[in-house]
């Protein structure tokens, strides 16, 4: 059984302030250690449930959070490429686990909520439906007919995953108090939840369905400021809807990422 773990950082167990996910911050190395603990918990649980090929991709800030010396040797590691959030994912994989994820931009009490870029993206829509990174990544995996089988993160992220995907195992490890502070479970309890969700998902692998929005699909992106949209409008495939909003039509779910 082949599994792909796509790990972000904001939803990792024990991370409760921005400084823990910000490179060059005094708290960042502790954030990396916490991320490794969640990854290893998920890998261990997947192996115990029958997985024999696991790829872990570190998607936070283009990667490099993972400490390879601390990683379970049974798993492989890669970083995302521009426009390819899961570079080696293909039809041979049985499921995707979104580990340490966060809610979409604009989510009430979503800890560090954002969609792709907290500096520029105000709202992303796929076929008219507001969506965050969970939806974008699930649709990208859907191109290969691979389902998202488990999501871990704060309560808002897990609620978003359930609302969008329906049947998906979730592990809530924290609760946002506004955007910038989280109330966290102890690491022991959080890791138990992560392991339980992963084991249940892997043990029931045939029950999950890939997320496959209808094609051709309309992708709409609203920026925070109009000048952020200015530079995108020279492309023939892009339509400008208003000062801050651009739109394109895609014929493959591999193109739902932006630009």
LOGU-892685 format. One record per residue (C-alpha): residue number from 1; residue in three letters; x, y, z. Coordinates in nm, 2 decimals, always signed. Each point is the difference from the previous one (the first is absolute). Layout:
% residues N
num / residuo / px / py / pz
NUM / Ala / X / Y / Z
...
This chain:
% residues 259
num / residuo / px / py / pz
1 / Unk / +0.00 / +0.00 / +0.00
2 / Unk / +0.14 / +0.34 / -0.10
3 / Unk / -0.08 / +0.31 / +0.20
4 / Unk / +0.09 / +0.37 / -0.05
5 / Unk / +0.03 / +0.23 / +0.30
6 / Unk / -0.01 / +0.37 / -0.08
7 / Unk / +0.11 / +0.18 / +0.31
8 / Unk / -0.06 / +0.37 / +0.07
9 / Unk / +0.11 / +0.17 / +0.32
10 / Unk / -0.28 / +0.22 / +0.14
11 / Unk / -0.22 / -0.29 / +0.10
12 / Unk / +0.28 / -0.21 / +0.17
13 / Unk / -0.05 / -0.11 / +0.36
14 / Unk / +0.14 / +0.24 / +0.25
15 / Unk / +0.04 / +0.30 / -0.24
16 / Unk / -0.20 / +0.28 / +0.15
17 / Unk / +0.17 / +0.33 / -0.11
18 / Unk / +0.12 / +0.14 / -0.33
19 / Unk / +0.37 / +0.01 / +0.11
20 / Unk / +0.01 / -0.38 / +0.01
21 / Unk / -0.06 / -0.02 / -0.38
22 / Unk / +0.21 / +0.31 / -0.10
23 / Unk / +0.35 / -0.07 / -0.12
24 / Unk / +0.27 / +0.20 / +0.18
25 / Unk / -0.22 / +0.02 / +0.31
26 / Unk / +0.14 / -0.12 / +0.33
27 / Unk / -0.30 / -0.23 / +0.03
28 / Unk / +0.03 / -0.15 / -0.35
29 / Unk / +0.23 / -0.29 / +0.09
30 / Unk / -0.25 / -0.11 / +0.26
31 / Unk / -0.26 / +0.01 / -0.27
32 / Unk / +0.21 / -0.23 / -0.22
33 / Unk / +0.04 / -0.25 / +0.29
34 / Unk / -0.38 / +0.00 / +0.05
35 / Unk / -0.05 / -0.05 / -0.37
36 / Unk / +0.23 / -0.30 / -0.01
37 / Unk / -0.18 / -0.15 / +0.30
38 / Unk / -0.34 / +0.02 / -0.19
39 / Unk / +0.15 / -0.14 / -0.32
40 / Unk / +0.16 / -0.29 / +0.18
41 / Unk / -0.32 / -0.08 / +0.19
42 / Unk / -0.19 / -0.01 / -0.33
43 / Unk / +0.26 / -0.21 / -0.18
44 / Unk / +0.02 / -0.25 / +0.29
45 / Unk / -0.38 / -0.03 / +0.00
46 / Unk / -0.02 / -0.05 / -0.37
47 / Unk / +0.27 / -0.27 / +0.01
48 / Unk / -0.19 / -0.18 / +0.28
49 / Unk / -0.32 / +0.01 / -0.20
50 / Unk / +0.16 / -0.16 / -0.30
51 / Unk / +0.16 / +0.27 / -0.22
52 / Unk / +0.33 / -0.11 / -0.16
53 / Unk / +0.09 / +0.31 / -0.21
54 / Unk / -0.03 / +0.35 / +0.16
55 / Unk / +0.11 / +0.33 / -0.15
56 / Unk / +0.01 / +0.31 / +0.22
57 / Unk / +0.00 / +0.34 / -0.16
58 / Unk / +0.06 / +0.31 / +0.21
59 / Unk / -0.21 / +0.28 / -0.16
60 / Unk / +0.05 / +0.28 / +0.25
61 / Unk / +0.19 / +0.29 / -0.16
62 / Unk / +0.13 / -0.23 / -0.28
63 / Unk / +0.14 / -0.25 / +0.24
64 / Unk / +0.32 / -0.05 / +0.20
65 / Unk / -0.17 / -0.03 / +0.34
66 / Unk / +0.05 / -0.38 / +0.02
67 / Unk / +0.30 / -0.12 / +0.20
68 / Unk / +0.11 / -0.30 / -0.21
69 / Unk / +0.21 / -0.15 / +0.28
70 / Unk / -0.31 / -0.03 / +0.21
71 / Unk / -0.22 / -0.14 / -0.27
72 / Unk / -0.13 / -0.36 / +0.00
73 / Unk / +0.22 / -0.18 / -0.25
74 / Unk / -0.30 / -0.19 / -0.14
75 / Unk / -0.12 / +0.32 / -0.16
76 / Unk / +0.13 / +0.21 / -0.29
77 / Unk / +0.02 / +0.38 / -0.01
78 / Unk / -0.06 / +0.26 / -0.27
79 / Unk / -0.07 / +0.37 / -0.04
80 / Unk / -0.27 / +0.16 / -0.21
81 / Unk / +0.08 / +0.16 / -0.33
82 / Unk / -0.17 / +0.32 / -0.13
83 / Unk / -0.34 / -0.11 / -0.12
84 / Unk / +0.05 / -0.35 / +0.13
85 / Unk / -0.09 / -0.03 / +0.37
86 / Unk / +0.06 / -0.38 / -0.01
87 / Unk / +0.27 / -0.06 / -0.26
88 / Unk / +0.01 / -0.38 / -0.01
89 / Unk / -0.38 / -0.07 / +0.06
90 / Unk / -0.15 / -0.21 / -0.27
91 / Unk / -0.27 / -0.26 / -0.06
92 / Unk / +0.19 / -0.27 / +0.19
93 / Unk / -0.06 / +0.16 / +0.34
94 / Unk / -0.29 / -0.11 / +0.21
95 / Unk / -0.06 / +0.31 / +0.22
96 / Unk / +0.12 / +0.34 / +0.10
97 / Unk / +0.03 / +0.12 / +0.36
98 / Unk / +0.00 / +0.38 / +0.06
99 / Unk / +0.19 / +0.04 / +0.32
100 / Unk / +0.02 / +0.32 / +0.20
101 / Unk / -0.23 / +0.20 / -0.22
102 / Unk / -0.19 / +0.32 / +0.06
103 / Unk / -0.32 / +0.16 / -0.11
104 / Unk / -0.06 / +0.22 / -0.30
105 / Unk / +0.05 / +0.38 / +0.01
106 / Unk / -0.29 / +0.17 / +0.19
107 / Unk / -0.10 / -0.28 / +0.23
108 / Unk / -0.12 / +0.11 / +0.34
109 / Unk / +0.22 / -0.14 / +0.27
110 / Unk / +0.22 / -0.17 / -0.26
111 / Unk / +0.35 / -0.01 / +0.15
112 / Unk / +0.24 / +0.18 / -0.25
113 / Unk / -0.27 / -0.03 / -0.27
114 / Unk / +0.11 / +0.08 / -0.35
115 / Unk / -0.01 / -0.14 / -0.35
116 / Unk / +0.34 / -0.05 / -0.16
117 / Unk / +0.12 / +0.35 / +0.06
118 / Unk / -0.09 / +0.18 / +0.32
119 / Unk / +0.15 / +0.32 / -0.16
120 / Unk / -0.20 / +0.02 / -0.32
121 / Unk / -0.28 / -0.25 / -0.04
122 / Unk / -0.34 / +0.12 / +0.14
123 / Unk / -0.23 / -0.27 / -0.15
124 / Unk / +0.04 / -0.29 / -0.23
125 / Unk / -0.31 / -0.17 / -0.16
126 / Unk / -0.03 / -0.32 / -0.21
127 / Unk / -0.31 / -0.01 / -0.21
128 / Unk / -0.14 / +0.28 / +0.21
129 / Unk / +0.06 / -0.17 / +0.34
130 / Unk / +0.24 / +0.16 / +0.25
131 / Unk / +0.28 / -0.24 / +0.07
132 / Unk / +0.33 / -0.02 / +0.19
133 / Unk / +0.31 / -0.21 / -0.03
134 / Unk / -0.18 / -0.31 / +0.11
135 / Unk / -0.23 / +0.03 / -0.30
136 / Unk / +0.27 / +0.09 / -0.25
137 / Unk / +0.22 / -0.29 / +0.11
138 / Unk / -0.30 / -0.24 / +0.01
139 / Unk / -0.09 / +0.10 / -0.36
140 / Unk / +0.36 / -0.03 / -0.12
141 / Unk / +0.01 / -0.36 / +0.15
142 / Unk / -0.34 / -0.06 / -0.16
143 / Unk / +0.16 / +0.03 / -0.35
144 / Unk / +0.17 / -0.33 / +0.08
145 / Unk / -0.32 / -0.14 / +0.16
146 / Unk / +0.18 / -0.01 / +0.34
147 / Unk / -0.22 / +0.09 / +0.30
148 / Unk / +0.09 / +0.21 / +0.30
149 / Unk / -0.06 / -0.25 / +0.28
150 / Unk / +0.11 / +0.20 / +0.31
151 / Unk / +0.05 / +0.36 / +0.11
152 / Unk / +0.16 / +0.13 / +0.32
153 / Unk / +0.01 / +0.35 / +0.13
154 / Unk / -0.21 / +0.25 / +0.20
155 / Unk / -0.38 / -0.04 / +0.04
156 / Unk / -0.07 / +0.25 / -0.28
157 / Unk / +0.22 / -0.19 / -0.25
158 / Unk / -0.16 / -0.34 / +0.08
159 / Unk / -0.35 / +0.15 / -0.02
160 / Unk / +0.09 / +0.14 / -0.34
161 / Unk / +0.13 / -0.34 / -0.12
162 / Unk / -0.31 / -0.18 / +0.12
163 / Unk / -0.24 / +0.26 / -0.16
164 / Unk / +0.19 / -0.03 / -0.33
165 / Unk / +0.10 / -0.36 / -0.03
166 / Unk / -0.27 / -0.17 / +0.21
167 / Unk / +0.15 / -0.34 / +0.10
168 / Unk / +0.35 / +0.08 / +0.13
169 / Unk / +0.17 / -0.08 / +0.33
170 / Unk / +0.10 / +0.31 / +0.20
171 / Unk / +0.22 / +0.06 / +0.30
172 / Unk / -0.07 / +0.33 / +0.18
173 / Unk / +0.32 / +0.09 / +0.20
174 / Unk / -0.08 / +0.36 / +0.08
175 / Unk / -0.26 / +0.28 / +0.00
176 / Unk / +0.06 / +0.35 / -0.13
177 / Unk / -0.07 / +0.30 / +0.23
178 / Unk / -0.03 / +0.26 / -0.27
179 / Unk / +0.26 / -0.04 / -0.27
180 / Unk / +0.33 / +0.04 / +0.19
181 / Unk / -0.03 / -0.22 / +0.31
182 / Unk / -0.09 / -0.37 / +0.04
183 / Unk / -0.11 / -0.21 / +0.29
184 / Unk / +0.18 / -0.34 / -0.04
185 / Unk / -0.03 / -0.35 / +0.12
186 / Unk / +0.30 / -0.15 / +0.18
187 / Unk / +0.24 / -0.16 / -0.25
188 / Unk / -0.08 / -0.34 / +0.14
189 / Unk / -0.37 / +0.04 / -0.06
190 / Unk / +0.05 / +0.17 / -0.33
191 / Unk / +0.23 / -0.27 / -0.14
192 / Unk / -0.25 / -0.27 / +0.12
193 / Unk / -0.27 / +0.18 / -0.21
194 / Unk / +0.22 / +0.02 / -0.30
195 / Unk / +0.09 / -0.36 / +0.02
196 / Unk / -0.36 / -0.11 / +0.05
197 / Unk / -0.12 / +0.20 / -0.30
198 / Unk / +0.28 / -0.13 / -0.22
199 / Unk / -0.05 / -0.36 / +0.10
200 / Unk / -0.38 / +0.02 / -0.05
201 / Unk / +0.05 / +0.16 / -0.34
202 / Unk / +0.25 / -0.25 / -0.12
203 / Unk / -0.20 / -0.30 / +0.13
204 / Unk / -0.30 / +0.13 / -0.19
205 / Unk / +0.18 / +0.11 / -0.31
206 / Unk / -0.26 / -0.12 / -0.25
207 / Unk / -0.28 / +0.21 / +0.15
208 / Unk / +0.13 / +0.35 / -0.10
209 / Unk / -0.07 / +0.17 / -0.33
210 / Unk / +0.22 / +0.24 / -0.19
211 / Unk / -0.11 / +0.36 / -0.02
212 / Unk / -0.05 / +0.07 / -0.37
213 / Unk / -0.17 / +0.34 / -0.08
214 / Unk / -0.16 / +0.02 / -0.34
215 / Unk / +0.20 / +0.10 / -0.30
216 / Unk / +0.06 / +0.24 / -0.16
217 / Unk / +0.03 / +0.18 / +0.33
218 / Unk / +0.00 / +0.37 / +0.08
219 / Unk / +0.27 / +0.12 / +0.23
220 / Unk / -0.05 / +0.35 / +0.15
221 / Unk / +0.26 / +0.18 / +0.21
222 / Unk / -0.06 / +0.33 / +0.19
223 / Unk / +0.31 / +0.18 / +0.13
224 / Unk / +0.02 / +0.24 / +0.30
225 / Unk / +0.09 / +0.29 / -0.23
226 / Unk / -0.06 / +0.10 / -0.36
227 / Unk / +0.37 / +0.03 / -0.09
228 / Unk / +0.05 / -0.37 / +0.09
229 / Unk / -0.24 / -0.09 / -0.29
230 / Unk / +0.16 / +0.25 / -0.25
231 / Unk / +0.29 / -0.22 / -0.08
232 / Unk / -0.21 / -0.31 / -0.08
233 / Unk / -0.22 / +0.16 / -0.26
234 / Unk / +0.24 / -0.02 / -0.29
235 / Unk / -0.06 / -0.37 / -0.03
236 / Unk / -0.24 / -0.09 / -0.27
237 / Unk / -0.18 / -0.27 / +0.20
238 / Unk / -0.08 / +0.24 / +0.29
239 / Unk / -0.31 / +0.22 / +0.02
240 / Unk / -0.01 / +0.29 / +0.24
241 / Unk / -0.34 / +0.02 / +0.18
242 / Unk / +0.07 / +0.31 / +0.21
243 / Unk / +0.29 / +0.19 / +0.15
244 / Unk / +0.11 / -0.28 / +0.23
245 / Unk / -0.15 / -0.32 / -0.16
246 / Unk / +0.13 / -0.21 / -0.29
247 / Unk / -0.14 / -0.32 / -0.15
248 / Unk / +0.11 / -0.28 / -0.23
249 / Unk / -0.16 / -0.32 / -0.14
250 / Unk / +0.20 / -0.32 / +0.04
251 / Unk / -0.06 / -0.34 / -0.17
252 / Unk / +0.21 / -0.21 / +0.24
253 / Unk / -0.01 / -0.02 / +0.38
254 / Unk / +0.38 / +0.03 / -0.01
255 / Unk / -0.05 / +0.37 / -0.09
256 / Unk / -0.22 / +0.10 / +0.29
257 / Unk / +0.31 / +0.13 / +0.18
258 / Unk / +0.08 / +0.36 / -0.08
259 / Unk / +0.15 / +0.16 / -0.21
